[in-house]
Amino acid sequence: QVQLVESGGGLVQAGGSLRVSCVTSGRSFISNYCMGWFRQVPGKEREFVARISRNGGSAVYADSVKSRFTISRDNAKNTVYLQMNNLKPEDTAVYYCAARGRRYCYTAPEDYDYWGQGTQVTVSS
């Protein structure tokens, strides 16, 4: 079992930056898990943002955030980060951290086993 807790969300102006974090805890080491970030706005499905491999050597991004967002992880601190630069109003959403405890990393929400409670990111124009 893995517990995930996100933090770092808030209100920022368009063009600004924000970093959200996800701290994990539980009986398994975070290095056993692919980690992903997803986001959701009311009335829409949860969408993939970014994911990172277990050792941090590989990352994949949604086209909408590529070159603006960076996912990283510090397994020694049991933490995954999402650095968000040049934020746009359309990035406004609740951001969720997720963990997948199997070998290969994927990008669909249904492929992930554990979820955090989410953190709100609001970008004003």
Backbone as CSV, one residue per row, in Angstrom:
resi,resn,N_x,N_y,N_z,CA_x,CA_y,CA_z,C_x,C_y,C_z
1,GLN,0.852,-1.190,0.000,0.000,0.000,0.000,0.888,1.240,0.000
2,VAL,0.471,2.223,-0.768,1.223,3.464,-0.888,0.276,4.637,-0.644
3,GLN,0.718,5.574,0.127,-0.038,6.800,0.340,0.673,7.950,-0.360
4,LEU,-0.107,8.798,-0.996,0.430,9.923,-1.753,-0.203,11.213,-1.249
5,VAL,0.627,12.225,-1.016,0.121,13.516,-0.552,0.735,14.618,-1.394
6,GLU,-0.116,15.341,-2.111,0.341,16.452,-2.947,0.348,17.759,-2.151
7,SER,1.192,18.667,-2.582,1.234,20.005,-1.997,1.824,20.965,-3.014
8,GLY,1.690,22.256,-2.725,2.331,23.254,-3.564,1.419,23.958,-4.547
9,GLY,0.161,23.551,-4.602,-0.757,24.236,-5.492,-1.052,25.643,-5.006
10,GLY,-1.731,26.413,-5.841,-2.074,27.776,-5.450,-2.528,28.596,-6.631
11,LEU,-2.551,29.912,-6.418,-2.981,30.863,-7.442,-1.756,31.566,-8.016
12,VAL,-1.675,31.612,-9.325,-0.541,32.247,-9.989,-1.044,32.954,-11.240
13,GLN,-0.374,34.018,-11.627,-0.748,34.730,-12.845,-0.215,34.008,-14.075
14,ALA,-0.874,34.212,-15.178,-0.424,33.634,-16.441,1.022,34.049,-16.716
15,GLY,1.805,33.084,-17.174,3.222,33.327,-17.403,4.092,33.002,-16.218
16,GLY,3.481,32.771,-15.077,4.218,32.471,-13.862,4.591,31.009,-13.745
17,SER,5.204,30.681,-12.609,5.673,29.316,-12.363,5.164,28.825,-11.021
18,LEU,5.099,27.506,-10.924,4.668,26.853,-9.689,5.281,25.459,-9.678
19,ARG,5.621,24.975,-8.503,6.083,23.600,-8.380,5.184,22.868,-7.397
20,VAL,4.640,21.767,-7.854,3.853,20.908,-6.968,4.679,19.674,-6.628
21,SER,4.456,19.187,-5.422,5.214,18.040,-4.924,4.274,16.927,-4.506
22,CYS,4.799,15.725,-4.498,4.036,14.550,-4.066,4.950,13.709,-3.193
23,VAL,4.602,13.611,-1.933,5.367,12.794,-0.994,4.673,11.451,-0.831
24,THR,5.446,10.397,-0.928,4.877,9.056,-0.807,5.294,8.416,0.505
25,SER,4.480,7.508,0.975,4.806,6.731,2.169,4.147,5.371,2.043
26,GLY,4.640,4.422,2.799,4.085,3.092,2.742,5.173,2.051,2.897
27,ARG,4.805,0.821,2.698,5.718,-0.279,2.959,6.687,-0.513,1.806
28,SER,6.382,-0.016,0.622,7.257,-0.210,-0.526,8.047,1.055,-0.805
29,PHE,9.238,0.874,-1.325,10.036,2.032,-1.699,9.470,2.682,-2.951
30,ILE,9.567,4.009,-3.011,9.047,4.738,-4.168,9.745,4.302,-5.443
31,SER,10.975,3.795,-5.326,11.721,3.378,-6.509,11.076,2.181,-7.206
32,ASN,10.107,1.553,-6.564,9.390,0.440,-7.178,8.258,0.900,-8.092
33,TYR,8.000,2.215,-8.138,6.814,2.717,-8.805,7.119,3.696,-9.922
34,CYS,6.439,3.517,-11.050,6.313,4.600,-12.013,5.423,5.654,-11.370
35,MET,5.750,6.912,-11.598,4.964,8.003,-11.013,4.423,8.903,-12.112
36,GLY,3.199,9.350,-11.913,2.580,10.210,-12.914,1.865,11.386,-12.284
37,TRP,1.685,12.419,-13.084,0.842,13.559,-12.724,-0.313,13.633,-13.715
38,PHE,-1.484,13.856,-13.164,-2.698,14.015,-13.954,-3.406,15.273,-13.474
39,ARG,-4.360,15.740,-14.258,-5.145,16.887,-13.826,-6.591,16.731,-14.273
40,GLN,-7.449,17.440,-13.568,-8.879,17.319,-13.861,-9.581,18.626,-13.541
41,VAL,-10.494,19.003,-14.438,-11.367,20.146,-14.202,-12.791,19.622,-14.093
42,PRO,-13.652,20.330,-13.401,-15.031,19.846,-13.224,-15.712,19.583,-14.559
43,GLY,-16.364,18.435,-14.647,-17.106,18.084,-15.846,-16.280,17.440,-16.939
44,LYS,-14.984,17.298,-16.696,-14.121,16.670,-17.694,-13.418,15.466,-17.099
45,GLU,-12.942,14.609,-17.981,-12.210,13.429,-17.521,-10.809,13.823,-17.046
46,ARG,-10.279,12.988,-16.176,-8.918,13.206,-15.711,-7.966,12.996,-16.874
47,GLU,-7.013,13.907,-17.046,-6.118,13.805,-18.190,-4.663,13.691,-17.755
48,PHE,-3.918,12.987,-18.563,-2.491,12.770,-18.334,-1.722,14.069,-18.518
49,VAL,-0.757,14.301,-17.642,0.131,15.455,-17.747,1.567,15.009,-18.016
50,ALA,2.086,14.134,-17.147,3.470,13.689,-17.276,3.651,12.421,-16.463
51,ARG,4.650,11.634,-16.853,5.002,10.472,-16.045,6.504,10.269,-16.116
52,ILE,7.035,9.600,-15.096,8.466,9.381,-15.005,8.736,7.942,-14.602
53,SER,9.777,7.372,-15.154,10.113,5.978,-14.885,10.643,5.808,-13.466
54,ARG,10.811,4.577,-13.065,11.148,4.287,-11.676,12.488,4.872,-11.249
55,ASN,13.454,4.881,-12.163,14.760,5.439,-11.803,14.939,6.879,-12.260
56,GLY,13.880,7.454,-12.835,13.945,8.842,-13.278,14.613,9.042,-14.619
57,GLY,14.963,7.957,-15.294,15.697,8.078,-16.539,14.857,8.395,-17.758
58,SER,13.558,8.252,-17.629,12.673,8.461,-18.773,11.439,9.224,-18.331
59,ALA,11.063,10.230,-19.107,9.863,11.016,-18.821,9.072,11.225,-20.103
60,VAL,7.765,11.270,-19.956,6.860,11.491,-21.076,5.890,12.593,-20.680
61,TYR,5.554,13.454,-21.646,4.686,14.591,-21.359,3.517,14.642,-22.339
62,ALA,2.418,15.193,-21.875,1.323,15.521,-22.778,1.775,16.654,-23.688
63,ASP,1.274,16.659,-24.909,1.661,17.699,-25.868,1.360,19.100,-25.339
64,SER,0.291,19.215,-24.580,-0.142,20.528,-24.103,0.814,21.152,-23.094
65,VAL,1.680,20.343,-22.480,2.584,20.879,-21.451,4.049,20.713,-21.822
66,LYS,4.310,20.047,-22.918,5.690,19.789,-23.332,6.442,21.104,-23.476
67,SER,7.652,21.132,-22.997,8.571,22.277,-22.996,8.231,23.310,-21.915
68,ARG,7.104,23.139,-21.226,6.760,24.064,-20.141,6.834,23.382,-18.771
69,PHE,6.502,22.109,-18.716,6.481,21.373,-17.455,7.644,20.394,-17.414
70,THR,8.142,20.125,-16.214,9.181,19.141,-16.014,8.844,18.276,-14.802
71,ILE,8.821,16.970,-15.023,8.609,16.031,-13.929,9.960,15.504,-13.475
72,SER,10.116,15.350,-12.175,11.362,14.813,-11.628,11.040,14.046,-10.349
73,ARG,12.008,13.293,-9.884,11.793,12.538,-8.663,13.071,12.458,-7.861
74,ASP,12.919,12.372,-6.561,14.029,12.161,-5.639,13.644,10.952,-4.791
75,ASN,14.118,9.801,-5.197,13.713,8.577,-4.508,14.201,8.550,-3.050
76,ALA,15.308,9.204,-2.785,15.816,9.243,-1.408,14.876,10.027,-0.492
77,LYS,14.140,10.973,-1.081,13.188,11.777,-0.307,11.753,11.309,-0.502
78,ASN,11.575,10.227,-1.250,10.226,9.703,-1.516,9.313,10.773,-2.103
79,THR,9.843,11.561,-3.001,9.108,12.712,-3.508,9.202,12.807,-5.025
80,VAL,8.086,13.191,-5.622,8.026,13.468,-7.049,7.588,14.930,-7.200
81,TYR,8.152,15.587,-8.206,7.871,17.002,-8.417,7.310,17.234,-9.814
82,LEU,6.574,18.312,-9.939,6.155,18.800,-11.250,6.415,20.301,-11.269
83,GLN,7.444,20.679,-12.003,7.758,22.090,-12.168,6.979,22.619,-13.355
84,MET,6.200,23.667,-13.125,5.325,24.199,-14.164,5.722,25.641,-14.451
85,ASN,6.175,25.891,-15.670,6.595,27.229,-16.086,5.674,27.754,-17.176
86,ASN,5.705,29.058,-17.356,4.884,29.699,-18.387,3.434,29.194,-18.322
87,LEU,2.876,29.267,-17.141,1.528,28.736,-16.934,0.486,29.539,-17.698
88,LYS,-0.544,28.828,-18.133,-1.636,29.414,-18.900,-2.954,29.193,-18.152
89,PRO,-3.945,30.031,-18.390,-5.236,29.825,-17.709,-5.807,28.427,-17.944
90,GLU,-5.543,27.848,-19.095,-6.062,26.506,-19.373,-5.359,25.420,-18.574
91,ASP,-4.311,25.764,-17.857,-3.668,24.804,-16.958,-4.392,24.705,-15.614
92,THR,-5.372,25.559,-15.396,-6.133,25.530,-14.149,-6.841,24.190,-13.993
93,ALA,-6.603,23.527,-12.867,-7.168,22.195,-12.623,-6.753,21.743,-11.231
94,VAL,-7.324,20.636,-10.812,-6.796,19.908,-9.660,-5.751,18.936,-10.192
95,TYR,-4.571,18.990,-9.608,-3.471,18.148,-10.048,-3.315,16.969,-9.087
96,TYR,-3.265,15.769,-9.674,-3.171,14.548,-8.901,-1.859,13.824,-9.195
97,CYS,-1.297,13.279,-8.146,-0.126,12.416,-8.242,-0.615,10.970,-8.220
98,ALA,0.050,10.089,-8.987,-0.369,8.694,-9.042,0.849,7.794,-9.121
99,ALA,0.684,6.567,-8.615,1.773,5.589,-8.609,1.313,4.295,-9.267
100,ARG,2.216,3.718,-10.037,1.933,2.453,-10.720,2.984,1.440,-10.286
101,GLY,2.543,0.344,-9.718,3.477,-0.610,-9.148,3.812,-1.789,-10.035
102,ARG,3.847,-1.587,-11.334,4.217,-2.648,-12.266,5.355,-2.185,-13.153
103,ARG,5.890,-3.096,-13.952,7.181,-2.876,-14.583,7.175,-1.691,-15.547
104,TYR,6.206,-1.650,-16.443,6.239,-0.632,-17.487,5.352,0.558,-17.122
105,CYS,5.769,1.726,-17.578,5.027,2.947,-17.270,4.092,3.301,-18.420
106,TYR,2.892,3.717,-18.079,1.908,4.099,-19.078,1.323,5.454,-18.734
107,THR,0.394,5.909,-19.580,-0.120,7.269,-19.411,-1.609,7.351,-19.149
108,ALA,-2.307,6.243,-19.114,-3.756,6.276,-18.873,-4.050,6.205,-17.381
109,PRO,-5.016,6.969,-16.907,-5.330,6.934,-15.472,-5.628,5.527,-14.952
110,GLU,-6.271,4.704,-15.751,-6.646,3.367,-15.281,-5.449,2.447,-15.102
111,ASP,-4.286,2.855,-15.570,-3.077,2.057,-15.414,-2.380,2.307,-14.075
112,TYR,-2.889,3.238,-13.289,-2.243,3.584,-12.026,-3.010,2.997,-10.852
113,ASP,-2.265,2.630,-9.814,-2.830,1.876,-8.702,-3.183,2.748,-7.495
114,TYR,-2.431,3.811,-7.281,-2.618,4.643,-6.095,-2.684,6.110,-6.500
115,TRP,-3.508,6.859,-5.757,-3.736,8.268,-6.070,-3.687,9.124,-4.806
116,GLY,-3.218,10.356,-4.992,-3.307,11.334,-3.927,-4.647,12.040,-3.948
117,GLN,-4.816,12.983,-3.040,-6.094,13.678,-2.911,-6.198,14.889,-3.834
118,GLY,-5.090,15.301,-4.413,-5.091,16.400,-5.363,-4.750,17.733,-4.734
119,THR,-4.226,18.633,-5.558,-3.934,19.991,-5.135,-4.394,20.949,-6.240
120,GLN,-5.057,22.028,-5.844,-5.645,22.948,-6.814,-4.592,23.914,-7.346
121,VAL,-4.554,24.036,-8.653,-3.713,25.036,-9.323,-4.641,25.943,-10.124
122,THR,-4.552,27.238,-9.849,-5.388,28.207,-10.546,-4.497,29.255,-11.200
123,VAL,-4.683,29.439,-12.499,-3.886,30.398,-13.250,-4.818,31.513,-13.730
124,SER,-4.548,32.716,-13.293,-5.382,33.854,-13.667,-4.813,34.545,-14.902
125,SER,-5.705,35.091,-15.703,-5.262,35.747,-16.939,-4.977,37.228,-16.717
